[in-house]
Amino acid sequence: TMWSERKLRPIRQLNSLAQGGANTDELLLLETDGEFGSLIRFFRRNIEKRHQIAKKRHREKDRLLTILQYMADGVMILNKDGKVRLLNPAAERILSTSQTKARNRTFIQVARDHRIAALWQRCLESEQEETALVDFDNDRFLRVVVTPFLQKSARGYVTILQDL
Protein backbone atom coordinates (compact mmCIF):
# COMPACT_ATOMS: atom_id res chain seq x y z
CA THR A 1 0.00 0.00 0.00
CA MET A 2 2.90 2.36 0.63
CA TRP A 3 4.02 1.94 -2.98
CA SER A 4 0.52 2.64 -4.35
CA GLU A 5 0.11 5.65 -2.05
CA ARG A 6 3.40 7.09 -3.30
CA LYS A 7 2.28 6.57 -6.92
CA LEU A 8 -1.19 8.02 -6.31
CA ARG A 9 -0.02 11.10 -4.40
CA PRO A 10 0.91 13.13 -7.52
CA ILE A 11 -2.37 12.14 -9.18
CA ARG A 12 -4.36 13.29 -6.15
CA GLN A 13 -2.42 16.55 -5.97
CA LEU A 14 -2.90 17.20 -9.68
CA ASN A 15 -6.61 16.41 -9.38
CA SER A 16 -6.91 18.76 -6.40
CA LEU A 17 -5.08 21.48 -8.35
CA ALA A 18 -7.35 20.98 -11.35
CA GLN A 19 -10.35 21.47 -9.07
CA GLY A 20 -8.83 24.61 -7.58
CA GLY A 21 -8.06 23.19 -4.16
CA ALA A 22 -4.31 22.63 -4.19
CA ASN A 23 -1.48 25.04 -3.77
CA THR A 24 0.20 25.59 -7.15
CA ASP A 25 3.59 25.52 -5.39
CA GLU A 26 2.95 21.85 -4.61
CA LEU A 27 2.70 21.10 -8.31
CA LEU A 28 5.95 22.91 -8.95
CA LEU A 29 7.68 20.59 -6.47
CA LEU A 30 6.19 17.36 -7.85
CA GLU A 31 8.66 15.14 -9.66
CA THR A 32 7.61 11.96 -11.38
CA ASP A 33 8.52 10.02 -14.51
CA GLY A 34 6.66 8.76 -17.53
CA GLU A 35 3.48 10.12 -19.05
CA PHE A 36 2.27 11.51 -15.76
CA GLY A 37 5.57 13.36 -15.36
CA SER A 38 5.07 14.86 -18.82
CA LEU A 39 1.60 16.00 -17.80
CA ILE A 40 2.93 17.60 -14.61
CA ARG A 41 5.67 19.38 -16.56
CA PHE A 42 3.01 20.66 -18.99
CA PHE A 43 0.94 22.05 -16.10
CA ARG A 44 4.06 23.51 -14.51
CA ARG A 45 4.98 25.39 -17.73
CA ASN A 46 1.43 26.72 -18.06
CA ILE A 47 1.36 27.89 -14.45
CA GLU A 48 4.72 29.62 -14.84
CA LYS A 49 3.51 31.26 -18.06
CA ARG A 50 0.34 32.52 -16.33
CA HIS A 51 2.40 33.93 -13.46
CA GLN A 52 4.66 35.76 -15.92
CA ILE A 53 1.66 37.19 -17.78
CA ALA A 54 0.06 38.31 -14.50
CA LYS A 55 3.29 40.00 -13.39
CA LYS A 56 3.62 41.76 -16.75
CA ARG A 57 0.00 42.93 -16.58
CA HIS A 58 0.53 44.22 -13.05
CA ARG A 59 3.67 46.15 -14.12
CA GLU A 60 1.80 47.66 -17.10
CA LYS A 61 -1.10 48.69 -14.89
CA ASP A 62 1.27 50.32 -12.39
CA ARG A 63 3.07 52.13 -15.20
CA LEU A 64 -0.19 53.47 -16.68
CA LEU A 65 -1.49 54.57 -13.29
CA THR A 66 1.80 56.39 -12.63
CA ILE A 67 1.53 58.19 -15.97
CA LEU A 68 -2.07 59.18 -15.22
CA GLN A 69 -1.07 60.46 -11.78
CA TYR A 70 1.52 62.87 -13.16
CA MET A 71 -0.14 64.02 -16.39
CA ALA A 72 -0.87 67.74 -16.66
CA ASP A 73 -4.06 67.01 -18.61
CA GLY A 74 -7.16 65.78 -16.87
CA VAL A 75 -8.24 62.24 -17.72
CA MET A 76 -11.62 60.70 -17.00
CA ILE A 77 -12.40 57.11 -17.88
CA LEU A 78 -16.11 56.41 -18.20
CA ASN A 79 -18.00 53.16 -18.54
CA LYS A 80 -20.53 52.56 -21.34
CA ASP A 81 -23.24 54.30 -19.30
CA GLY A 82 -21.13 57.42 -18.86
CA LYS A 83 -20.31 56.78 -15.21
CA VAL A 84 -16.86 57.75 -13.97
CA ARG A 85 -14.54 54.79 -13.39
CA LEU A 86 -11.31 56.75 -12.96
CA LEU A 87 -10.34 60.39 -12.54
CA ASN A 88 -6.71 61.50 -12.41
CA PRO A 89 -5.46 64.32 -10.11
CA ALA A 90 -5.41 66.89 -12.95
CA ALA A 91 -9.08 66.16 -13.71
CA GLU A 92 -9.86 66.43 -9.99
CA ARG A 93 -8.24 69.88 -9.95
CA ILE A 94 -9.91 71.09 -13.18
CA LEU A 95 -13.36 69.88 -12.13
CA SER A 96 -12.96 70.76 -8.43
CA THR A 97 -13.86 67.28 -7.25
CA SER A 98 -12.18 64.10 -6.05
CA GLN A 99 -11.90 60.55 -7.33
CA THR A 100 -13.97 59.40 -4.35
CA LYS A 101 -16.80 61.87 -5.02
CA ALA A 102 -16.76 61.34 -8.79
CA ARG A 103 -16.56 57.56 -8.94
CA ASN A 104 -19.80 55.95 -10.18
CA ARG A 105 -21.40 59.34 -10.76
CA THR A 106 -22.40 60.25 -14.29
CA PHE A 107 -20.15 62.28 -16.53
CA ILE A 108 -22.78 65.03 -16.55
CA GLN A 109 -22.89 65.17 -12.73
CA VAL A 110 -19.11 65.42 -12.50
CA ALA A 111 -18.50 67.82 -15.42
CA ARG A 112 -21.38 70.11 -14.38
CA ASP A 113 -21.31 71.87 -17.77
CA HIS A 114 -23.94 71.34 -20.47
CA ARG A 115 -21.45 71.95 -23.32
CA ILE A 116 -19.12 69.23 -22.08
CA ALA A 117 -22.10 66.94 -21.54
CA ALA A 118 -23.29 67.66 -25.10
CA LEU A 119 -19.85 66.71 -26.42
CA TRP A 120 -20.03 63.35 -24.65
CA GLN A 121 -23.56 62.85 -26.03
CA ARG A 122 -22.31 63.52 -29.59
CA CYS A 123 -19.51 60.99 -29.08
CA LEU A 124 -22.04 58.48 -27.77
CA GLU A 125 -24.19 58.92 -30.89
CA SER A 126 -21.44 59.17 -33.52
CA GLU A 127 -19.11 56.57 -31.97
CA GLN A 128 -16.30 58.89 -33.10
CA GLU A 129 -13.89 61.12 -31.22
CA GLU A 130 -15.40 64.52 -30.48
CA THR A 131 -13.41 67.65 -29.60
CA ALA A 132 -14.44 71.14 -28.48
CA LEU A 133 -13.03 74.28 -26.90
CA VAL A 134 -15.09 75.30 -23.89
CA ASP A 135 -15.02 78.56 -21.92
CA PHE A 136 -15.04 76.87 -18.52
CA ASP A 137 -15.97 78.72 -15.32
CA ASN A 138 -15.79 82.03 -17.27
CA ASP A 139 -12.08 82.35 -16.55
CA ARG A 140 -10.32 79.63 -18.53
CA PHE A 141 -10.59 77.62 -21.70
CA LEU A 142 -10.57 73.85 -21.87
CA ARG A 143 -9.99 71.65 -24.86
CA VAL A 144 -12.21 68.64 -24.23
CA VAL A 145 -11.68 65.42 -26.19
CA VAL A 146 -14.06 62.49 -25.74
CA THR A 147 -13.00 59.22 -27.37
CA PRO A 148 -14.91 55.93 -27.39
CA PHE A 149 -12.98 52.71 -26.76
CA LEU A 150 -13.58 49.01 -26.59
CA GLN A 151 -12.13 47.08 -23.67
CA LYS A 152 -12.64 43.40 -24.46
CA SER A 153 -16.38 43.43 -25.13
CA ALA A 154 -17.14 46.45 -22.93
CA ARG A 155 -17.57 49.96 -24.27
CA GLY A 156 -16.26 53.01 -22.51
CA TYR A 157 -14.97 56.52 -23.04
CA VAL A 158 -11.78 58.40 -22.34
CA THR A 159 -12.19 62.12 -21.77
CA ILE A 160 -9.17 64.42 -21.88
CA LEU A 161 -9.43 67.89 -20.31
CA GLN A 162 -6.65 70.23 -21.40
CA ASP A 163 -6.48 73.44 -19.41
CA LEU A 164 -5.46 76.08 -21.95
N, C-alpha and C positions, 0 to 999 in steps of 0.2 A: 504493500500500500504506500510505503514511503516513496518508492520509485514512481508510481502513478501520480501521487500528489505533486511531486516535483515536476513531472511532465505537464500536469494540468494547470499548475499555478500560472504560467504565462497566458494560457488560454483564458482563464478566469479573469486575469487582470486586463487583458485585451477586450474581453466582453464587457467588463465593467466600464472601461474607458469608452467603448463604443456607445454605451448607454448613458454616458455623462457622469458616472459615479466615481471614476478613479482619478487619481492625481496623474497628470501627464508626465510628471517627473519620473514616476514609476516605470512608465513605458520606455523612457529614455535610458533607464538602467537595465532593462530586460536584455538578456543575451540568450539566444538559443540558435540552434542550427536548423538546416533543412528548409522546407517550404514555409513553416511557421516563422522561422527566423527571417526569411525574405519578407513576409507580411509585416512583421514587426519593424524591420528596417524601412519599409515603405511608409508605414504610419509615422515613424520617427522623422523621416524626411519631410513629410507633409506638415507635421506639427512644427518643426523648425522653420519651414517656409512661412507658415501662418504667423508665427512669432515675429519673424523678420518683417513681414508685411505690416503687422500691427505696430511695430516700433517705427517703421518708416512713416506710416499714417500719423502716428502721434507726433513725430518730429515735424512733419509738414503742417499739422494743425497748430502746433506751438509757433512755428515760423510765421504762419499767416496771422495768428492772433497778435503776435508781436508787431508785425507790420501795421495792422489795423490800429493798435494802441498808439503808435507814434506818427501816424499820418496826419498831415495838416488839414486835409479835406475830411469832411464828415461822411461817414458811411453808415447806411441803415440797410439791414437785410430783412426783407419782408417775406412772409410765407404767401401761399397762393391767394389767401383771403385778405392780404394787405395788413396783416398783423406783424408787429415788430418782433423779430427773433433776435436781432443783435444791433447794438448801437455803439459806435466807437466814441472815445472821449471828445474828439472834435465835433461830432454830431451832437453830443450832450451839450457842449458849450454853445454851439450855434443855435440849438433849439431850446436852450435853457431848461433842460430836463436831465434825467439820469437813466441809466440802463434799467435800473430796478423799476422806476416809474413807467418807463416806456414799454417794457417787455409785455407782450400779449395785448397791447393796446393797438388800435388801428392806426394806420399811417396818418389818416386825417386827424385823429385825436392828438397825435404827437406833433405833427407839422403845424397844426393850428393856422393854416393859411389856405384859402380856397384855391388860389392859383397853383400852389404846389399839389394840392389834392387833385385838381383838374388835370395836371400833367400825369400823375399816376393813373388816373382814369383813362386818359388817352393811350397810355402804354398798355393798360389792361385790354383795351379794345383793339388796338392795332397790332399787338404782340411784337412791336418794334421799339427800339430805343427812342425815348422822347427827351428833348432838351429845351430848357427855357432859362431866360434871365429874369429874376424876380427881385423887385424892390422890397426887401424884407425888413420889417420893423421900421420903415421910413428913414432908416439911417445907413443902410448898407445893401449892397447888391449880392445876390447869390446866383451862381450858375447851378441849376438843378438838373441832374441827369438820372433818368429812371430807365433801367434796363431789365428786361425779363430774362430769366435763366431757367434751365432745367437741371434739377439735381436728382439723378436717377430717374424716377418717374414723377417726382414732385416738381411743381412749378413754384417759382418765387421771383423776387425782384431785388435788385441791388439799386439803391439810391445814393448818389454822390452829391454832396452839398459843398460847393466851392465858395468860400467867402472871398468875394472880390473886393 
